[in-house]
Amino acid sequence: MKRSLILLGRFGTVVIFASLAILLSSGIGPVTINGNSSSGTVPANSFNILQGPLFTTYYTSNSLQNLNPQNAVKISINATAPLNVYLIEGNRNTLENWIRTNHPEQATNSSQSPKNAILDGFLQANPSLILWQGKGENVRLNYVPSQIMNLTVVVSNPNENSAKIYYAVNIEYGFASISTMRSIAVWSLPIGLLCSLPWATLKIMQKRSRQ
């Protein structure tokens, strides 16, 4: 009986210290591991992606590749006119390959941004790839992937005039979701206390009996 209480008490002590360590680590904010900012222009009634013009080898950012649930994606877009913004699952090739198949003439005319009608067709054909969408002159997005995935940000200009955009993309890294870590600690700490209580009581009784 006494040996069981000792083992249970040691287990509870370990759980208590682990819970406290989790609470302390959850107070440390995530670390930015990749980030960039740039500007560009989206022509009237057209769309493009933030990682560089479609059908070119030029990339302004490859930071949205191979993300996992320990990453947090933070994107801010400021524009001179209201824009439609879409977060798409997959890299730029997902969109480019669909356009090549369904609109081959666009792939050979990379100097011009594709028209919004092409994007509408892609979105209608692939609704499951739309992870998030927003609209406005100032768009903010915080996204945590549910699994390992590539992401693409598409910006569409529905206006009759071109729009200038300024954007920033930051990838933050954390060991796990802060809320998840705190939930684990909140649930495990009482368990540790309950396991340690009988052992602590036994130690107090033994100490008093020796006096």
C-alpha positions, 0 to 999 in steps of 0.5 A, spaced: 500 500 500 505 504 502 509 503 495 503 504 491 502 511 494 509 512 493 509 511 486 502 514 485 505 520 488 511 521 484 507 520 478 503 526 480 509 530 482 511 529 475 505 531 472 505 537 476 511 539 474 510 538 466 503 542 467 507 548 470 512 547 464 507 547 459 503 553 462 510 557 462 512 555 455 505 557 453 506 564 455 512 565 450 509 567 443 510 564 437 517 566 433 517 569 426 521 564 421 519 567 414 516 574 412 516 578 406 513 584 404 512 587 397 507 591 393 504 591 386 498 592 381 492 588 380 489 590 373 481 592 372 477 585 372 483 581 373 486 577 378 493 574 380 497 571 386 502 574 391 507 569 390 509 572 383 505 573 376 502 566 374 506 563 368 513 566 370 519 563 374 519 569 378 517 568 385 516 574 390 515 569 396 515 561 397 514 561 404 507 558 403 509 552 402 510 545 406 506 549 412 504 544 418 499 545 424 505 548 428 505 554 423 501 560 423 500 564 417 499 572 417 497 576 411 495 583 411 493 586 404 492 594 403 489 596 397 487 602 393 480 599 391 476 593 394 479 587 392 477 579 393 482 575 396 482 568 396 486 563 400 487 556 396 490 550 398 495 548 393 501 551 390 501 556 384 501 550 379 494 547 382 491 554 379 496 554 373 495 547 371 487 548 371 488 554 366 492 551 362 487 545 361 481 550 360 484 556 358 490 554 354 490 561 350 492 564 357 498 560 359 501 563 352 500 570 354 503 571 361 504 578 360 497 580 362 493 578 368 488 573 367 481 575 367 476 574 373 471 570 369 477 565 369 478 565 376 470 564 377 471 558 373 476 555 377 473 556 384 466 553 381 470 547 379 474 546 385 470 549 391 473 544 396 480 548 395 477 555 398 480 555 405 478 562 406 476 568 402 475 576 404 473 582 401 475 590 402 481 595 401 484 592 408 484 585 409 487 581 414 488 573 415 490 569 420 490 562 418 493 555 422 493 549 417 490 543 419 495 538 416 501 539 412 499 543 406 501 548 400 497 555 400 496 560 395 493 567 396 489 569 390 487 577 389 482 579 384 480 586 382 473 586 380 473 594 379 473 598 372 480 601 374 487 598 376 488 597 384 495 598 387 496 593 393 501 593 399 502 586 402 506 583 408 506 575 409 509 572 415 510 565 417 510 564 425 512 558 428 510 555 435 510 548 438 503 547 438 497 551 439 497 556 445 490 555 447 491 547 446 497 547 450 494 551 456 488 546 455 492 540 456 496 544 462 489 546 466 486 539 465 493 535 467 494 539 473 488 537 478 490 530 476 497 531 478 495 534 485 490 528 486 495 523 485 500 527 489 495 528 495 495 521 498 502 521 498 503 528 501 498 526 506 502 519 508 509 523 508 506 528 513 503 523 518 510 519 518 513 526 520 508 527 525 509 520 528 516 521 529 516 527 533 
